[in-house]
Amino acid sequence: MEEPTVWEALRSIQAGVTRMEQTQALYVTQEQRQSDRTITDLRMEAIAKDQAEDRARIDRLTQGAWTVLIAPIIVGVVLYFLLGGKS
């Protein structure tokens, strides 16, 4: 059998190096996975906190609507009927 020429050997080595670089680019270490998981957990905590703040804001608005709008109307209607109303 003939031995490969220098150029053929160089091409073969270069192809092997390129394949190893591509494989290494896809390789994920445990540290990277843990780091990604930590970042995801932090983002989820921030989203949960924002949702809790939004829920509290909506609750305050609802209570404000009852206090400012709906309760006085109910009281007015009840007083209207209690005082006899105008017919």
C-alpha positions as CSV (number, residue, x, y, z in Angstrom):
1,M,0.0,0.0,0.0
2,E,1.1,3.5,-0.8
3,E,1.5,6.0,2.0
4,P,-0.5,9.2,1.6
5,T,1.2,12.2,0.3
6,V,2.0,15.1,2.5
7,W,-0.9,17.1,1.2
8,E,-3.4,14.2,1.7
9,A,-2.1,13.7,5.2
10,L,-2.4,17.5,5.9
11,R,-6.0,17.5,4.5
12,S,-6.9,14.5,6.7
13,I,-5.5,16.1,9.8
14,Q,-7.2,19.5,9.0
15,A,-10.5,17.7,8.5
16,G,-10.0,15.9,11.9
17,V,-9.2,19.2,13.6
18,T,-12.3,20.9,12.1
19,R,-14.5,18.0,13.2
20,M,-13.0,18.2,16.7
21,E,-13.6,22.0,16.8
22,Q,-17.2,21.6,15.8
23,T,-17.8,18.8,18.4
24,Q,-16.1,21.0,21.1
25,A,-18.3,23.9,20.2
26,L,-21.4,21.8,20.9
27,Y,-20.0,20.4,24.2
28,V,-21.7,21.7,27.3
29,T,-20.0,21.4,30.6
30,Q,-21.8,20.8,33.9
31,E,-20.7,24.3,35.0
32,Q,-22.3,25.8,32.0
33,R,-25.5,23.9,32.6
34,Q,-25.6,24.9,36.3
35,S,-24.9,28.5,35.3
36,D,-27.8,28.5,32.7
37,R,-30.0,26.9,35.4
38,T,-29.1,29.6,37.9
39,I,-29.8,32.3,35.4
40,T,-33.2,30.8,34.5
41,D,-34.1,30.5,38.2
42,L,-33.2,34.1,38.8
43,R,-35.3,35.2,35.8
44,M,-38.3,33.1,37.1
45,E,-38.0,34.6,40.5
46,A,-38.0,38.1,39.0
47,I,-41.1,37.2,36.9
48,A,-42.8,35.8,40.0
49,K,-42.0,39.0,42.0
50,D,-43.3,41.2,39.1
51,Q,-46.5,39.2,39.0
52,A,-47.0,39.5,42.8
53,E,-46.5,43.3,42.5
54,D,-49.0,43.4,39.6
55,R,-51.5,41.4,41.6
56,A,-51.1,43.7,44.6
57,R,-51.5,46.8,42.4
58,I,-54.7,45.3,40.8
59,D,-56.1,44.5,44.3
60,R,-55.4,48.1,45.5
61,L,-57.1,49.4,42.3
62,T,-60.1,47.2,43.0
63,Q,-60.4,48.3,46.6
64,G,-60.0,51.9,45.5
65,A,-62.8,51.5,42.9
66,W,-65.1,50.1,45.7
67,T,-64.2,52.9,48.0
68,V,-64.5,55.8,45.5
69,L,-67.2,54.7,43.0
70,I,-69.3,51.7,43.9
71,A,-69.8,52.1,47.7
72,P,-71.1,55.7,47.4
73,I,-73.5,54.7,44.7
74,I,-74.9,51.9,46.8
75,V,-75.2,54.1,49.8
76,G,-77.0,56.8,47.6
77,V,-79.5,54.2,46.3
78,V,-80.2,52.9,49.8
79,L,-80.7,56.4,51.2
80,Y,-82.9,57.3,48.2
81,F,-85.2,54.3,49.1
82,L,-85.0,54.9,52.8
83,L,-85.9,58.5,52.6
84,G,-88.9,57.8,50.4
85,G,-87.6,59.0,47.1
86,K,-89.5,61.3,44.8
87,S,-92.2,59.8,42.7
